[in-house]
Amino acid sequence: MLQCQIMRNLIILLSIAAAPLAAADFEIKNQTEFDKIFPKDAKVQKIAGGQGFVEGPVWINERGGGYLVYSDIPADEMKRWDASGGVKSFRKPSGAANGNTLDREGRLVTAEHMGRISRTEKDGTVKTIVSAFEGKKLSSPNDVVVKSDGTIWFTDPDYGLGTRAKETAGNWVYRYNPVGAKLTAVIRTGDKPNGLCFSPDERTLYVADSGAPHHIRSFSVGSNGTLTNEKIFAVVDKGLPDGIRCDTGGRVWSSSGDGAQIFSAKGDLIARILLPESAANLTFGGANGRTLYLTARTSLYSVETLARSARRSPAK
């Protein structure tokens, strides 16, 4: 009888070992740092699915709550999500919108693959901010951020060209100064610059390269917008870096093939957020600004954090 019981227990143990394990929400590399940015009960939730290829999330606050705006590139549509109404159409067609951000007046600024940076006015009209550099049409603006001085920074790889001929000489990063409507190519190196964000003090610009390098570079930002001191900040080892965000602690949150990867201000990997789909972008939002939203292929995910966006208030 004892031998039979032992055999039964052994069979049970072997079957448990052979069964596929449920996927964890996180892979933690530094527990101490992880505990600073996630509550103990943090759990990834899928909040929407069944879409084309979603990108460019940005949270828009309004009285009584707020909502998430993001892009569905194949659908040529911008969508909105909120907890009470779910997913609704925000704008269609969208110009193959990709990255989205807010300017210092709370207006939506969008990088459109069809070749422009646009701004949605308070009355809903959409205006072109910039669509050409030195007389040549932009390729397919990908991601965009607005600095506290009002300057607009964006990447322009060639992902969305389609059958259009490329007019500019490279895949560059640009700075647009609305004072004088001056557009400058501030970075002409790299393969396919993609996501970008500023450090909390805006003295560092981070640029994700989703081409061959799969790395995130850092640049020192001068008072006149010039960039120096180029460095490799971190390398994404699963998939590629796409959208990136910096939090108030100087940590960089990057989308990746396994979901998202979080790096310390020194570039050390703190943790991975594990998703069943590769993430393309992410942003902070929600009622308290601590919810992380992730756009991942066909779905939208969220997870509660203890972090907030490094986005600064307008310069006075």
C-alpha positions as CSV (number, residue, x, y, z in Angstrom):
1,M,0.0,0.0,0.0
2,L,2.8,2.4,0.9
3,Q,4.6,1.7,-2.4
4,C,1.4,2.4,-4.3
5,Q,0.8,5.7,-2.5
6,I,4.4,6.7,-3.2
7,M,3.9,5.9,-6.9
8,R,0.7,7.8,-7.1
9,N,2.4,10.9,-5.4
10,L,5.3,10.6,-7.9
11,I,2.9,10.5,-10.9
12,I,1.1,13.6,-9.5
13,L,4.4,15.4,-9.1
14,L,5.6,14.5,-12.6
15,S,2.4,15.6,-14.1
16,I,2.6,19.0,-12.3
17,A,6.2,19.4,-13.5
18,A,5.2,18.6,-17.1
19,A,2.2,21.0,-17.1
20,P,2.7,24.4,-18.7
21,L,3.1,27.1,-16.0
22,A,0.8,30.1,-16.0
23,A,2.5,33.1,-17.3
24,A,3.6,35.6,-14.6
25,D,2.8,39.3,-14.9
26,F,6.4,40.3,-14.2
27,E,10.0,39.1,-14.4
28,I,11.8,40.9,-11.6
29,K,15.5,41.7,-11.9
30,N,15.9,44.0,-8.9
31,Q,13.3,43.4,-6.2
32,T,14.2,46.6,-4.2
33,E,13.7,48.9,-7.2
34,F,10.6,46.9,-8.3
35,D,8.9,47.5,-5.0
36,K,9.4,51.3,-5.5
37,I,7.3,51.3,-8.7
38,F,4.7,48.6,-8.3
39,P,2.2,47.9,-5.5
40,K,2.3,44.4,-4.0
41,D,-1.0,43.5,-5.7
42,A,-0.1,44.8,-9.1
43,K,-1.6,42.7,-11.9
44,V,-1.7,43.2,-15.7
45,Q,-5.2,43.4,-17.1
46,K,-6.4,43.2,-20.7
47,I,-9.0,46.0,-21.2
48,A,-9.6,45.8,-24.9
49,G,-8.9,43.5,-27.9
50,G,-9.8,42.6,-31.4
51,Q,-8.0,45.6,-33.1
52,G,-5.5,45.9,-35.9
53,F,-2.1,47.2,-34.7
54,V,-2.5,49.7,-31.9
55,E,0.0,52.4,-31.0
56,G,0.6,55.9,-29.6
57,P,-1.4,56.0,-26.4
58,V,-1.9,59.3,-24.5
59,W,-4.1,60.1,-21.5
60,I,-6.4,63.1,-21.7
61,N,-7.7,64.5,-18.4
62,E,-11.2,66.1,-18.2
63,R,-13.6,67.0,-15.5
64,G,-15.1,63.9,-13.9
65,G,-12.4,61.6,-15.2
66,G,-10.5,61.2,-18.5
67,Y,-9.9,58.9,-21.4
68,L,-7.1,57.3,-23.4
69,V,-6.6,58.2,-27.1
70,Y,-4.5,55.8,-29.2
71,S,-4.0,54.9,-32.8
72,D,-5.0,51.8,-34.8
73,I,-2.7,52.1,-37.8
74,P,-4.2,49.5,-40.2
75,A,-7.7,50.8,-39.5
76,D,-6.5,54.4,-40.2
77,E,-8.3,55.4,-37.1
78,M,-7.7,57.0,-33.7
79,K,-9.7,55.5,-30.9
80,R,-10.6,56.4,-27.3
81,W,-11.1,54.2,-24.3
82,D,-12.5,54.9,-20.9
83,A,-13.5,52.5,-18.1
84,S,-17.2,53.2,-18.4
85,G,-17.6,53.3,-22.2
86,G,-14.9,51.0,-23.5
87,V,-13.5,51.6,-27.0
88,K,-15.1,54.2,-29.3
89,S,-13.9,55.9,-32.5
90,F,-12.1,59.1,-31.9
91,R,-11.2,60.1,-35.5
92,K,-11.3,58.3,-38.9
93,P,-9.5,58.7,-41.2
94,S,-6.5,59.6,-39.1
95,G,-3.8,60.1,-41.7
96,A,-2.4,56.7,-40.5
97,A,-1.8,58.3,-37.1
98,N,0.9,56.7,-34.9
99,G,2.4,58.6,-31.9
100,N,0.3,61.0,-29.9
101,T,1.1,63.5,-27.1
102,L,-0.3,66.7,-25.6
103,D,1.1,70.2,-26.0
104,R,1.4,72.7,-23.2
105,E,-2.2,73.9,-23.8
106,G,-3.5,70.3,-23.6
107,R,-4.1,70.0,-27.3
108,L,-3.5,66.7,-29.0
109,V,-0.4,66.5,-31.2
110,T,-0.1,63.5,-33.6
111,A,2.6,62.0,-35.7
112,E,0.9,60.8,-38.9
113,H,2.5,58.2,-41.2
114,M,1.1,60.0,-44.2
115,G,3.7,62.7,-43.7
116,R,2.9,65.3,-41.1
117,I,2.7,66.4,-37.5
118,S,-0.8,67.6,-36.7
119,R,-2.5,69.4,-33.9
120,T,-6.1,69.0,-32.8
121,E,-7.6,72.3,-31.8
122,K,-10.0,72.7,-28.9
123,D,-12.9,73.0,-31.4
124,G,-11.9,69.7,-33.0
125,T,-10.3,71.0,-36.1
126,V,-7.1,69.4,-37.2
127,K,-4.2,71.6,-38.4
128,T,-0.9,70.8,-39.9
129,I,2.1,71.9,-37.8
130,V,4.8,70.7,-40.2
131,S,5.0,68.4,-43.2
132,A,8.3,69.1,-44.9
133,F,11.9,69.7,-44.2
134,E,13.9,72.0,-46.5
135,G,11.2,71.6,-49.1
136,K,11.1,67.8,-49.0
137,K,8.1,65.9,-47.7
138,L,8.6,64.1,-44.4
139,S,8.6,60.3,-44.7
140,S,6.3,58.9,-42.0
141,P,6.5,60.7,-38.6
142,N,6.4,58.0,-35.9
143,D,6.5,59.5,-32.4
144,V,6.3,63.0,-30.9
145,V,6.9,64.7,-27.6
146,V,6.5,68.4,-26.6
147,K,9.1,70.0,-24.3
148,S,8.1,72.5,-21.6
149,D,9.4,75.3,-23.8
150,G,6.8,74.5,-26.4
151,T,9.2,72.9,-28.9
152,I,8.0,69.8,-30.7
153,W,10.4,66.8,-31.1
154,F,9.6,63.9,-33.4
155,T,11.1,60.9,-35.2
156,D,10.7,60.3,-38.9
157,P,11.7,56.7,-40.0
158,D,10.4,55.3,-43.3
159,Y,8.0,52.6,-41.9
160,G,4.9,54.2,-43.3
161,L,6.1,55.3,-46.7
162,G,4.3,52.5,-48.6
163,T,4.6,53.2,-52.3
164,R,5.6,56.8,-51.8
165,A,9.2,57.8,-52.7
166,K,11.4,58.9,-49.8
167,E,12.3,62.5,-50.2
168,T,14.5,63.3,-47.2
169,A,18.0,62.0,-47.1
170,G,17.7,60.0,-43.9
171,N,15.7,58.7,-41.0
172,W,16.1,61.6,-38.7
173,V,15.0,63.1,-35.4
174,Y,13.6,66.7,-35.7
175,R,13.0,69.7,-33.4
176,Y,10.3,72.1,-34.4
177,N,10.3,75.6,-32.8
178,P,6.9,77.3,-33.2
179,V,8.7,80.6,-32.7
180,G,9.7,81.3,-36.2
181,A,8.3,78.0,-37.4
182,K,11.9,76.6,-37.6
183,L,12.4,72.9,-38.2
184,T,15.9,71.4,-37.5
185,A,17.2,67.9,-37.9
186,V,18.9,67.4,-34.5
187,I,19.9,63.7,-35.0
188,R,21.0,62.3,-38.3
189,T,22.6,59.1,-37.0
190,G,21.0,55.8,-36.2
191,D,18.9,53.4,-38.2
192,K,15.2,53.8,-37.5
193,P,14.6,56.3,-34.7
194,N,11.3,55.6,-33.1
195,G,10.1,56.4,-29.6
196,L,11.5,59.4,-27.6
197,C,11.1,61.0,-24.2
198,F,12.8,63.5,-22.0
199,S,14.3,63.0,-18.5
200,P,12.5,64.8,-15.6
201,D,14.8,67.8,-15.9
202,E,14.7,67.7,-19.7
203,R,18.5,67.8,-19.8
204,T,18.5,64.3,-21.4
205,L,16.7,63.1,-24.5
206,Y,16.2,59.3,-24.9
207,V,15.6,57.9,-28.4
208,A,14.6,54.3,-29.1
209,D,16.0,52.8,-32.3
210,S,13.7,50.0,-33.6
211,G,16.0,49.2,-36.5
212,A,19.1,47.0,-36.4
213,P,20.6,48.3,-33.0
214,H,17.5,47.6,-30.8
215,H,18.9,50.1,-28.4
216,I,17.9,53.3,-26.6
217,R,20.4,56.2,-26.9
218,S,20.7,59.2,-24.6
219,F,21.7,62.7,-25.6
220,S,22.5,65.8,-23.5
221,V,20.2,68.6,-24.3
222,G,21.6,72.1,-24.6
223,S,19.6,75.3,-23.7
224,N,19.3,76.1,-27.4
225,G,18.1,72.6,-28.3
226,T,21.4,71.2,-29.5
227,L,22.3,67.6,-28.6
228,T,25.7,66.3,-27.5
229,N,27.2,63.4,-25.6
230,E,25.5,60.6,-27.4
231,K,25.6,57.3,-25.4
232,I,24.0,53.9,-25.6
233,F,21.7,53.9,-22.6
234,A,20.2,50.4,-22.8
235,V,19.6,47.5,-25.2
236,V,16.3,45.8,-25.4
237,D,17.0,42.1,-25.6
238,K,13.5,40.8,-26.5
239,G,12.0,42.2,-29.7
240,L,12.8,45.8,-30.2
241,P,12.3,49.2,-28.4
242,D,9.4,51.3,-29.8
243,G,7.5,53.7,-27.6
244,I,9.3,54.9,-24.4
245,R,8.4,57.0,-21.4
246,C,10.4,58.4,-18.5
247,D,9.0,58.6,-15.0
248,T,9.7,61.2,-12.2
249,G,12.4,58.9,-10.8
250,G,14.3,59.0,-14.1
251,R,13.5,55.4,-15.0
252,V,12.9,54.6,-18.6
253,W,9.9,52.4,-19.5
254,S,10.2,50.8,-23.0
255,S,7.9,48.6,-25.0
256,S,9.5,45.4,-26.1
257,G,8.9,42.0,-27.6
258,D,8.0,40.5,-24.3
259,G,5.8,43.3,-23.2
260,A,7.7,46.1,-21.6
261,Q,11.1,46.6,-20.0
262,I,11.9,49.1,-17.2
263,F,15.4,50.5,-16.8
264,S,16.9,52.5,-13.9
265,A,18.2,56.0,-14.6
266,K,21.6,54.3,-15.0
267,G,20.3,51.9,-17.7
268,D,20.1,48.8,-15.5
269,L,17.1,46.5,-16.1
270,I,14.7,46.5,-13.2
271,A,11.9,44.3,-14.4
272,R,9.9,43.1,-17.4
273,I,6.1,43.4,-17.7
274,L,5.1,40.2,-19.5
275,L,2.4,40.3,-22.1
276,P,1.1,37.6,-24.5
277,E,1.6,40.1,-27.3
278,S,4.5,42.3,-28.2
279,A,3.9,45.9,-27.0
280,A,4.5,48.9,-29.4
281,N,4.0,51.7,-26.9
282,L,2.9,52.8,-23.4
283,T,1.9,55.8,-21.4
284,F,0.9,56.8,-17.8
285,G,-2.6,58.0,-17.1
286,G,-5.7,57.3,-15.2
287,A,-7.4,59.2,-12.4
288,N,-4.2,59.4,-10.3
289,G,-1.7,59.3,-13.2
290,R,-0.2,56.0,-12.0
291,T,-1.9,53.6,-14.4
292,L,0.4,52.3,-17.1
293,Y,-1.4,51.7,-20.4
294,L,0.2,49.5,-23.0
295,T,-0.7,49.1,-26.7
296,A,0.2,45.6,-27.8
297,R,-0.6,44.5,-31.3
298,T,-4.3,43.9,-31.3
299,S,-5.0,44.7,-27.6
300,L,-4.9,47.3,-24.9
301,Y,-3.5,46.4,-21.4
302,S,-3.2,48.3,-18.1
303,V,-1.4,47.8,-14.8
304,E,-1.4,49.9,-11.7
305,T,2.0,51.4,-10.7
306,L,3.5,53.7,-8.1
307,A,5.2,55.8,-10.7
308,R,4.2,58.9,-12.6
309,S,5.2,60.4,-15.9
310,A,8.2,62.8,-15.9
311,R,6.3,65.2,-18.1
312,R,6.9,68.8,-16.9
313,S,4.7,71.7,-16.5
314,P,4.9,74.5,-19.1
315,A,7.8,76.9,-18.8
316,K,6.7,80.2,-17.3
